[in-house]
């Protein structure tokens, strides 16, 4: 099965994954003071987690059969 995504949908999916990953990364980093780092990280994780559901629904809603390209031998 292949997915054909519009650039805007692809950007949305990438942004949700990036927010989640950045939040997790901030939790383990030590460059920002702990209380501030924790608040920012939990906010990013929350945004990433909450936007995952609409992203999955949007991607699964784009499923369709795409003809396979035949390669020349």
LUMKOL-400954 format. One record per atom (N, C-alpha, C, O): residue number from 1; residue in one letter; atom name; z, y, x. Coordinates in Angstrom, 3 decimals. Layout:
// residues N
   pos   code   site         pz         py         px
   NUM      a     CA          Z          Y          X
...
//
This chain:
// residues 73
   pos   code   site         pz         py         px
     1      x      N      0.000     -1.172      0.845
     1      x     CA      0.000      0.000      0.000
     1      x      C      0.000      1.241      0.895
     1      x      O      0.699      1.300      1.906
     2      x      N     -0.785      2.207      0.503
     2      x     CA     -0.856      3.461      1.258
     2      x      C     -0.449      4.612      0.361
     2      x      O     -0.626      4.568     -0.857
     3      x      N      0.093      5.631      0.975
     3      x     CA      0.489      6.837      0.265
     3      x      C     -0.386      7.979      0.742
     3      x      O     -0.594      8.154      1.942
     4      x      N     -0.886      8.741     -0.184
     4      x     CA     -1.652      9.941      0.146
     4      x      C     -0.794     11.118     -0.314
     4      x      O     -0.582     11.305     -1.512
     5      x      N     -0.304     11.904      0.631
     5      x     CA      0.600     13.006      0.313
     5      x      C     -0.078     14.344      0.537
     5      x      O     -0.807     14.539      1.510
     6      x      N      0.178     15.262     -0.387
     6      x     CA     -0.268     16.637     -0.185
     6      x      C      0.533     17.210      0.973
     6      x      O      1.665     16.784      1.204
     7      x      N     -0.022     18.160      1.701
     7      x     CA      0.735     18.755      2.813
     7      x      C      2.076     19.348      2.379
     7      x      O      3.049     19.273      3.128
     8      x      N      2.140     19.931      1.191
     8      x     CA      3.404     20.515      0.736
     8      x      C      4.450     19.431      0.483
     8      x      O      5.623     19.627      0.800
     9      x      N      4.050     18.300     -0.077
     9      x     CA      4.984     17.199     -0.311
     9      x      C      5.420     16.580      1.012
     9      x      O      6.591     16.246      1.189
    10      x      N      4.496     16.431      1.925
    10      x     CA      4.831     15.897      3.243
    10      x      C      5.843     16.811      3.938
    10      x      O      6.803     16.331      4.542
    11      x      N      5.628     18.118      3.853
    11      x     CA      6.570     19.073      4.446
    11      x      C      7.944     18.981      3.813
    11      x      O      8.954     19.085      4.509
    12      x      N      8.000     18.785      2.495
    12      x     CA      9.270     18.641      1.803
    12      x      C     10.022     17.406      2.284
    12      x      O     11.225     17.466      2.539
    13      x      N      9.318     16.299      2.405
    13      x     CA      9.950     15.061      2.867
    13      x      C     10.458     15.230      4.299
    13      x      O     11.573     14.817      4.616
    14      x      N      9.657     15.823      5.147
    14      x     CA     10.073     16.043      6.536
    14      x      C     11.283     16.969      6.597
    14      x      O     12.201     16.730      7.381
    15      x      N     11.298     18.012      5.790
    15      x     CA     12.425     18.957      5.793
    15      x      C     13.716     18.292      5.331
    15      x      O     14.780     18.585      5.876
    16      x      N     13.648     17.400      4.335
    16      x     CA     14.868     16.719      3.882
    16      x      C     15.412     15.814      4.968
    16      x      O     16.624     15.759      5.176
    17      x      N     14.543     15.107      5.659
    17      x     CA     14.974     14.227      6.751
    17      x      C     15.522     15.046      7.911
    17      x      O     16.501     14.648      8.542
    18      x      N     14.898     16.188      8.199
    18      x     CA     15.348     17.035      9.303
    18      x      C     16.728     17.626      9.021
    18      x      O     17.565     17.688      9.922
    19      x      N     16.977     18.058      7.791
    19      x     CA     18.287     18.610      7.437
    19      x      C     19.369     17.553      7.598
    19      x      O     20.443     17.835      8.128
    20      x      N     19.090     16.352      7.147
    20      x     CA     20.049     15.266      7.261
    20      x      C     20.318     14.937      8.735
    20      x      O     21.472     14.788      9.137
    21      x      N     19.277     14.826      9.519
    21      x     CA     19.429     14.497     10.940
    21      x      C     20.141     15.611     11.700
    21      x      O     20.988     15.335     12.550
    22      x      N     19.813     16.849     11.409
    22      x     CA     20.464     17.969     12.084
    22      x      C     21.951     18.005     11.747
    22      x      O     22.778     18.274     12.618
    23      x      N     22.289     17.740     10.505
    23      x     CA     23.691     17.702     10.104
    23      x      C     24.465     16.630     10.839
    23      x      O     25.575     16.872     11.313
    24      x      N     23.882     15.441     10.938
    24      x     CA     24.541     14.351     11.665
    24      x      C     24.654     14.707     13.146
    24      x      O     25.680     14.442     13.773
    25      x      N     23.618     15.299     13.698
    25      x     CA     23.654     15.713     15.099
    25      x      C     24.738     16.736     15.367
    25      x      O     25.412     16.678     16.396
    26      x      N     24.910     17.669     14.451
    26      x     CA     25.963     18.679     14.628
    26      x      C     27.356     18.069     14.581
    26      x      O     28.265     18.544     15.262
    27      x      N     27.528     17.033     13.793
    27      x     CA     28.844     16.393     13.719
    27      x      C     29.263     15.808     15.057
    27      x      O     30.452     15.795     15.377
    28      x      N     28.319     15.328     15.838
    28      x     CA     28.660     14.712     17.116
    28      x      C     28.544     15.673     18.296
    28      x      O     28.926     15.325     19.413
    29      x      N     28.027     16.866     18.064
    29      x     CA     27.893     17.855     19.138
    29      x      C     29.230     18.547     19.380
    29      x      O     30.159     18.433     18.580
    30      x      N     29.309     19.265     20.496
    30      x     CA     30.562     19.959     20.795
    30      x      C     30.349     21.400     21.260
    30      x      O     31.264     22.003     21.821
    31      x      N     29.192     21.947     21.045
    31      x     CA     28.900     23.298     21.521
    31      x      C     29.403     24.389     20.585
    31      x      O     29.650     25.512     21.023
    32      x      N     29.555     24.075     19.318
    32      x     CA     30.028     25.041     18.318
    32      x      C     31.483     24.700     18.021
    32      x      O     31.840     23.522     17.993
    33      x      N     32.328     25.698     17.799
    33      x     CA     33.726     25.405     17.454
    33      x      C     33.818     24.433     16.267
    33      x      O     33.037     24.518     15.319
    34      x      N     34.776     23.522     16.340
    34      x     CA     34.872     22.403     15.384
    34      x      C     34.887     22.787     13.912
    34      x      O     34.121     22.196     13.151
    35      x      N     35.696     23.727     13.457
    35      x     CA     35.696     24.027     12.010
    35      x      C     34.347     24.546     11.506
    35      x      O     33.889     24.170     10.427
    36      x      N     33.727     25.404     12.294
    36      x     CA     32.422     25.951     11.915
    36      x      C     31.352     24.862     11.952
    36      x      O     30.535     24.750     11.038
    37      x      N     31.367     24.065     13.015
    37      x     CA     30.391     22.985     13.171
    37      x      C     30.490     21.999     12.008
    37      x      O     29.473     21.569     11.464
    38      x      N     31.707     21.647     11.635
    38      x     CA     31.916     20.694     10.552
    38      x      C     31.392     21.237      9.224
    38      x      O     30.760     20.505      8.463
    39      x      N     31.646     22.499      8.945
    39      x     CA     31.173     23.105      7.692
    39      x      C     29.649     23.137      7.635
    39      x      O     29.056     22.793      6.613
    40      x      N     29.023     23.547      8.724
    40      x     CA     27.554     23.601      8.768
    40      x      C     26.972     22.195      8.647
    40      x      O     26.026     21.973      7.891
    41      x      N     27.537     21.249      9.392
    41      x     CA     27.026     19.877      9.386
    41      x      C     27.138     19.256      7.998
    41      x      O     26.190     18.633      7.520
    42      x      N     28.281     19.420      7.351
    42      x     CA     28.450     18.827      6.024
    42      x      C     27.529     19.476      4.995
    42      x      O     27.055     18.811      4.074
    43      x      N     27.280     20.762      5.151
    43      x     CA     26.333     21.434      4.260
    43      x      C     24.929     20.867      4.435
    43      x      O     24.252     20.570      3.451
    44      x      N     24.489     20.715      5.684
    44      x     CA     23.148     20.173      5.947
    44      x      C     23.032     18.727      5.478
    44      x      O     22.009     18.334      4.917
    45      x      N     24.072     17.940      5.705
    45      x     CA     24.047     16.553      5.243
    45      x      C     23.970     16.520      3.721
    45      x      O     23.226     15.722      3.151
    46      x      N     24.730     17.378      3.069
    46      x     CA     24.693     17.436      1.605
    46      x      C     23.318     17.811      1.084
    46      x      O     22.814     17.191      0.147
    47      x      N     22.710     18.823      1.689
    47      x     CA     21.363     19.237      1.277
    47      x      C     20.370     18.106      1.497
    47      x      O     19.553     17.811      0.624
    48      x      N     20.440     17.474      2.663
    48      x     CA     19.528     16.371      2.962
    48      x      C     19.708     15.200      2.008
    48      x      O     18.732     14.595      1.565
    49      x      N     20.962     14.882      1.692
    49      x     CA     21.235     13.755      0.800
    49      x      C     20.791     14.054     -0.629
    49      x      O     20.183     13.204     -1.280
    50      x      N     21.090     15.252     -1.120
    50      x     CA     20.744     15.605     -2.499
    50      x      C     19.232     15.707     -2.692
    50      x      O     18.720     15.344     -3.751
    51      x      N     18.527     16.187     -1.702
    51      x     CA     17.073     16.330     -1.843
    51      x      C     16.325     15.036     -1.550
    51      x      O     15.105     14.983     -1.704
    52      x      N     17.033     13.998     -1.133
    52      x     CA     16.379     12.717     -0.882
    52      x      C     15.853     12.103     -2.174
    52      x      O     14.750     11.557     -2.191
    53      x      N     16.617     12.185     -3.242
    53      x     CA     16.202     11.570     -4.509
    53      x      C     14.900     12.169     -5.037
    53      x      O     13.984     11.413     -5.362
    54      x      N     14.777     13.513     -5.139
    54      x     CA     13.486     14.058     -5.580
    54      x      C     12.343     13.736     -4.616
    54      x      O     11.201     13.555     -5.039
    55      x      N     12.652     13.665     -3.320
    55      x     CA     11.603     13.342     -2.350
    55      x      C     11.091     11.925     -2.554
    55      x      O      9.883     11.690     -2.521
    56      x      N     12.000     10.980     -2.763
    56      x     CA     11.595      9.590     -2.989
    56      x      C     10.796      9.476     -4.284
    56      x      O      9.770      8.797     -4.325
    57      x      N     11.259     10.134     -5.329
    57      x     CA     10.516     10.096     -6.601
    57      x      C      9.113     10.675     -6.445
    57      x      O      8.147     10.131     -6.980
    58      x      N      9.007     11.777     -5.714
    58      x     CA      7.704     12.413     -5.521
    58      x      C      6.772     11.511     -4.723
    58      x      O      5.593     11.387     -5.053
    59      x      N      7.292     10.886     -3.681
    59      x     CA      6.452     10.011     -2.857
    59      x      C      6.032      8.785     -3.653
    59      x      O      4.862      8.401     -3.622
    60      x      N      6.957      8.172     -4.358
    60      x     CA      6.602      6.985     -5.145
    60      x      C      5.659      7.322     -6.290
    60      x      O      4.906      6.462     -6.748
    61      x      N      5.693      8.555     -6.752
    61      x     CA      4.785      8.985     -7.806
    61      x      C      3.363      9.187     -7.322
    61      x      O      2.449      9.324     -8.134
    62      x      N      3.159      9.208     -6.008
    62      x     CA      1.814      9.417     -5.460
    62      x      C      1.120      8.112     -5.100
    62      x      O      0.022      8.127     -4.544
    63      x      N      1.753      6.976     -5.415
    63      x     CA      1.133      5.694     -5.068
    63      x      C     -0.178      5.527     -5.811
    63      x      O     -0.274      5.775     -7.013
    64      x      N     -1.158      5.111     -5.082
    64      x     CA     -2.446      4.778     -5.686
    64      x      C     -3.245      3.975     -4.677
    64      x      O     -2.991      4.003     -3.473
    65      x      N     -4.188      3.281     -5.199
    65      x     CA     -5.028      2.471     -4.333
    65      x      C     -6.017      3.370     -3.596
    65      x      O     -6.711      4.190     -4.197
    66      x      N     -6.059      3.196     -2.313
    66      x     CA     -6.996      3.950     -1.483
    66      x      C     -7.935      2.927     -0.858
    66      x      O     -7.483      1.964     -0.238
    67      x      N     -9.239      3.131     -1.020
    67      x     CA    -10.163      2.160     -0.430
    67      x      C    -10.018      2.121      1.084
    67      x      O     -9.917      3.154      1.746
    68      x      N    -10.009      0.928      1.601
    68      x     CA     -9.897      0.738      3.056
    68      x      C    -11.231      1.119      3.707
    68      x      O    -12.308      0.821      3.191
    69      x      N    -11.121      1.777      4.836
    69      x     CA    -12.325      2.090      5.611
    69      x      C    -12.694      0.881      6.439
    69      x      O    -11.852      0.313      7.134
    70      x      N    -13.943      0.490      6.367
    70      x     CA    -14.389     -0.659      7.153
    70      x      C    -14.806     -0.166      8.515
    70      x      O    -15.545      0.809      8.653
    71      x      N    -14.315     -0.866      9.517
    71      x     CA    -14.635     -0.489     10.881
    71      x      C    -15.902     -1.199     11.327
    71      x      O    -16.122     -2.370     11.020
    72      x      N    -16.726     -0.467     12.055
    72      x     CA    -17.944     -1.049     12.575
    72      x      C    -17.593     -1.970     13.737
    72      x      O    -16.749     -1.648     14.574
    73      x      N    -18.245     -3.097     13.770
    73      x     CA    -17.958     -4.070     14.833
    73      x      C    -18.973     -3.956     15.923
    73      x      O    -18.906     -4.690     16.909
//
